[in-house]
């Protein structure tokens, strides 16, 4: 069952009511309050420009447990060369804008709308949305951003302008989260790239157990 949300009423249905596709609800708004409620409820927005706001709670859920992080021999060589510099929260808007504009194989458009950029930049100003940046020769060449729940980091999107830059960002993020005692990195839905880095699918109810431990 897919619920139609009232933009004037701040609530979501339980994730168990999601359609088998993972879609839980349509409508509502992208206010910081609704976004915070969504992520704390195991829900995230994902839709293309011109479509209604679509809220997801997929089953299964793609996550990374940090002990499962895969760093290939070739990636270890990349990291050991030290050709990249990593920063955190130095240019959030630039990161999310690059994630919006970067060309991706098999995708004609982007799900990061201009309205979403403004909403997530507001969350960044609130200390909730965070970014990792990858630099080479003084240029921003990769990065990622997501929502920090304090015990789980919900990864949203990443970009790479040179080979391996997004992988470097993902690896550094994972190692940082592990060092800070986070339980897992939420990768949301399956893709081969994340699987190659060690992410796995778990049942939604198991993900919710970790989420509610916060």
N, C-alpha and C positions, 0 to 999 in steps of 0.2 A: 504494500500500500504506500503510495507516494502522497505526502501531505502538502497542501498549499498553505504557505505561511502568510500571516498578517504582518505587514511591515510595522504596524503600530503596537504589536504584542510580542514581547521578547520571550520566545520559548521554542523548543524543538521537541518532536516526538522521540520516544526511546529508539535507540539504534536497532533494536530487534524488529522494528516495523519497516526497515528498509526493504525495498524491492530486491529481488535476487541479483539485479544488475549492480546493486550498491547504492542506487539513488534513494535517498530518504525523503527529501522535501524540495519544493520549488518556491521561489519567491522570497519575501522578506527584504532585507537590506544588507549592506556591507558595513554597518556601523561598527566601531570598535567593540562596543558592548556585545553585539551579536556574535562577532568573530571570536571574542574571548570565550563566550558561552559555548560556541560550537566546538572549538578545539578541546575545551575541558570536558566536553561530552562525547568525544571520539568522532567528531564530524568535521568536514572541511568543504569549502566551496570549490567547484571545478566546472567551468562552463566557458563558452566562447562568446566573443562580442556579438551582440544582437540576440542572444539566447536569454531566457529567464535565468535568474540566479539559481544554480543547482547545487544542492547539498548532498554529500556522499558519506556513507558509513559502510565501506565494502567489507565483504566476508569472502575469502580470508583477507588479512591485513599484512602488508609487506613491512618488515621491521629488520633492523640490524641489532643483534646482541653483540656487544663490542668484542667479546672474546672470539667471535666468528669472523672478524674483519680479515679479508684476504688482501695481502699486499704482495703482488707478484715480484719475482726477481727483477724484472725489468723496471717495475715501479720503484723498487728499493734503490736501484741504480739512479733513477731520476731524482729521488729524494736526497740521495747521498751527494749528488753533484751540486746541490745547493743553488740551482739556477733560478729558483722561485723564492719570493718573499711572501709570507703569509701575515695578514692582519685581520683584525676583528672589529666590526662596527665602525670603520673609518669612512665608508661611502655607501651607505645602505641604498639610497635612491639610485645610484649608478649601477649597483648590482642588480636590483630588481628590474631596472629599465633594460639592462643588457639581457636578462633572462626573457624579457618580453620580446625583444627584437631579434634575438639570435635565430638563425635558420636551423630547423631540425628535420632530420630525415623522416619522411612519411607524414609530415604535418604541413598543412597549407597555411594555418594561422596560429594564433596564440590564445591561451586561456587567461593570460594575464592582461586584463583590460585596464584602461586608464583609471577607472574608478577603483579597481583593486590596488593599483599602485598607490593611490592617495590614501586608501584605508590602511594598507600595510605600512606606509611611511608614518602614519599616525601611531600605529602600534609600535613602531620602532622608537618614536619619540617617547612612548610610554615605557620603554624598556622591555617590551614583550617580543617584538620581532627583531631578529638579529641576523647579521651577515658575516660571512668569512670571505676575505678577498685574497686573490692570488696576483702577484705582481711579477713582472719580468722587465728588467731594464727600465724601471720607472713607469711602466704601462700596466694598466689593469687588464689582465689577460684571462681571468677566470674568477669564479666565485659561486656562492650559493647563499640562500637565505631561508629562514624558517621561523617557526613560533616556539619560543622557549617557555615550557610549562614548569620548569624548575626541577623536574625529575625525568621528563621525557622531552626530547626536542623533535618537533614535527617539521621535517624537511619539506620545503615547498618546491623549489626549482634551483637549477644550477646552470651555468653556462661556461663555455670554453672557447677562447679565440685562438689558442695554440694547443698543440697535442699535449694531453695529460693534465691540463690545468684544472679541469673540474674534478678529476680523480684526486689530485693533490689536495684540493679544498675539502673533499669528502673524507679523505684519510685524516687530515689534521682536525677536522670537526669531530670525527669519531674518537680520536685519541684524546682530544680536549674534554669531550663529554665523559669519557671513561674516567679520566683523571679527576673529574669533579663529582663523580659518584652517581651519574645519571643511570637510569635503568635500561634505556634503549633509545635508538634513533628510529622514529616513525618515518618510513618511506612510502606509506600509503598504499600504492598499488604496484603490482609486479612489473618489472621490465628487466631485460637481459643484462643491461649495464649494471644495475644494482645487484642483481644476482651474482655477477662476476666478482663483486666486491664483498660478498658474504651475506647479503641480506636474504632473508627467508620469509615465507608466508606462514602466518599462524592464524588460528581461528579468531574471529572477532571477539568472542567472549573472553578469550585469554588475553587479548590486547586490552580489553576493558578492565580486566583485573589489575593489570600493571598501571593503567591510567588512574584508576581509583585509589591506588596506593599512595598517590601524592597528597 
